[in-house]
Amino acid sequence: MELTGTKNVVLVDENDHVLGTMEKLQAHQEGRLHRAFSVIIFNDNDEMLIHKRASDKYHCGGLWTNACCSHPRLNEAVKDAALRRMQEEMGFTTSIEYIGQFIYKTEFENGLIEHELDHLFMGKFNGEPKPNPEEVEDFKYIGIDELKLDIEKSPQNYTVWFKKIVADYVGWNV
């Protein structure tokens, strides 16, 4: 089970008020609500950039998801964190716009519980990502209709939060 360092997450209430911090693995073991973000990237052909999480991630390894997802640091603006992690995970930056937030909770087969208040950002990028292999196993641009069909056919290949994003937010334009 891979877990980089003793990274903390920011615990929040349902209104995104900070309650403190907790070590990331402990927060997932206890199912504590914490702040997160997800970035959706489209190219000029209206294809979405998705990536396959590294197989040794401590949860959802080997699953396809949105371009970038992670957790901000305490006192770090969520948008700044999203831009930082996009560079660290996918090897590029681009302008992004905030489009909403949602809360979800799910228990994984390994007993960990993901309970996040997820801030959602969207942007455009037409280049070739240079992903960090410790984070990303593969990536591709995919048309929305093809993506939705594949999620319907093989939902087990995608992260829980990404399926929610596709169902609730895809179709919005930057």
NORDA-V729427 format. One record per pair of residues at least 6 apart in sequence whose C-alpha atoms are under 6 Angstrom apart, sorted by the first residue. I is the first residue (numbers start at 1). J is the second residue. D is the distance in Angstrom with one decimal. If there is no record, write none. Layout:
# NORDA-V729427
i=I j=J d=D
i=I j=J d=D
This chain:
# NORDA-V729427
i=1 j=58 d=4.9
i=2 j=56 d=5.7
i=2 j=57 d=5.3
i=2 j=58 d=5.1
i=7 j=23 d=5.8
i=7 j=24 d=5.7
i=8 j=22 d=5.2
i=8 j=23 d=4.1
i=8 j=24 d=4.9
i=9 j=21 d=5.5
i=9 j=22 d=5.6
i=9 j=24 d=5.4
i=10 j=21 d=4.6
i=10 j=34 d=5.4
i=10 j=35 d=5.6
i=10 j=74 d=5.9
i=11 j=18 d=5.9
i=11 j=19 d=5.3
i=11 j=20 d=5.3
i=11 j=21 d=5.3
i=11 j=33 d=5.9
i=11 j=34 d=4.2
i=12 j=18 d=4.5
i=12 j=19 d=5.1
i=12 j=33 d=6.0
i=12 j=34 d=5.2
i=28 j=112 d=5.3
i=28 j=113 d=4.9
i=28 j=114 d=5.7
i=29 j=112 d=4.9
i=29 j=113 d=5.9
i=31 j=113 d=4.7
i=31 j=115 d=5.6
i=33 j=115 d=4.9
i=33 j=116 d=5.2
i=34 j=116 d=5.0
i=35 j=116 d=5.8
i=35 j=117 d=5.1
i=36 j=70 d=5.7
i=36 j=71 d=4.4
i=36 j=117 d=5.9
i=36 j=118 d=4.6
i=37 j=69 d=5.6
i=37 j=70 d=5.7
i=37 j=118 d=4.8
i=37 j=119 d=4.4
i=37 j=120 d=5.7
i=38 j=68 d=5.8
i=38 j=69 d=4.3
i=38 j=120 d=5.0
i=39 j=67 d=5.9
i=39 j=68 d=5.1
i=39 j=120 d=6.0
i=39 j=121 d=4.7
i=39 j=122 d=5.6
i=40 j=66 d=5.7
i=40 j=67 d=5.7
i=40 j=122 d=4.7
i=41 j=48 d=5.7
i=41 j=49 d=5.5
i=41 j=122 d=5.8
i=41 j=123 d=4.9
i=41 j=124 d=5.3
i=42 j=48 d=4.4
i=42 j=49 d=6.0
i=42 j=124 d=4.9
i=43 j=124 d=5.4
i=43 j=125 d=5.1
i=43 j=126 d=4.9
i=47 j=141 d=5.5
i=47 j=142 d=4.9
i=47 j=143 d=4.4
i=48 j=141 d=5.2
i=48 j=142 d=5.3
i=49 j=67 d=5.5
i=49 j=140 d=5.7
i=49 j=141 d=4.4
i=50 j=65 d=5.6
i=50 j=66 d=4.7
i=50 j=67 d=4.9
i=50 j=139 d=5.6
i=50 j=140 d=5.7
i=51 j=64 d=5.4
i=51 j=65 d=5.5
i=51 j=67 d=5.8
i=51 j=138 d=5.6
i=51 j=139 d=4.0
i=52 j=62 d=5.7
i=52 j=63 d=5.3
i=52 j=64 d=4.2
i=52 j=136 d=5.8
i=52 j=137 d=5.4
i=52 j=138 d=5.0
i=52 j=139 d=6.0
i=53 j=61 d=5.3
i=53 j=62 d=5.0
i=53 j=63 d=5.5
i=53 j=136 d=4.8
i=53 j=137 d=5.7
i=54 j=61 d=5.4
i=54 j=62 d=5.6
i=54 j=135 d=5.1
i=54 j=136 d=4.8
i=54 j=137 d=4.7
i=55 j=61 d=4.1
i=55 j=62 d=4.3
i=63 j=157 d=5.2
i=63 j=158 d=5.0
i=63 j=159 d=6.0
i=64 j=158 d=4.7
i=65 j=158 d=5.9
i=65 j=159 d=5.7
i=65 j=162 d=5.4
i=68 j=86 d=5.7
i=72 j=78 d=5.7
i=72 j=81 d=5.1
i=87 j=93 d=5.5
i=89 j=131 d=5.6
i=89 j=132 d=5.2
i=90 j=129 d=5.6
i=90 j=130 d=5.6
i=90 j=131 d=4.0
i=91 j=129 d=5.7
i=91 j=130 d=4.6
i=91 j=131 d=5.3
i=95 j=123 d=5.9
i=96 j=121 d=5.9
i=96 j=122 d=5.2
i=96 j=123 d=4.3
i=97 j=121 d=5.3
i=97 j=122 d=5.4
i=98 j=120 d=6.0
i=98 j=121 d=4.4
i=99 j=120 d=5.7
i=99 j=121 d=5.6
i=100 j=120 d=5.3
i=101 j=118 d=5.4
i=101 j=119 d=4.4
i=101 j=120 d=5.5
i=102 j=117 d=5.7
i=102 j=118 d=5.4
i=103 j=116 d=5.5
i=103 j=117 d=4.4
i=104 j=115 d=5.7
i=104 j=116 d=5.7
i=105 j=114 d=5.5
i=105 j=115 d=4.2
i=106 j=113 d=5.7
i=106 j=114 d=5.3
i=107 j=113 d=4.3
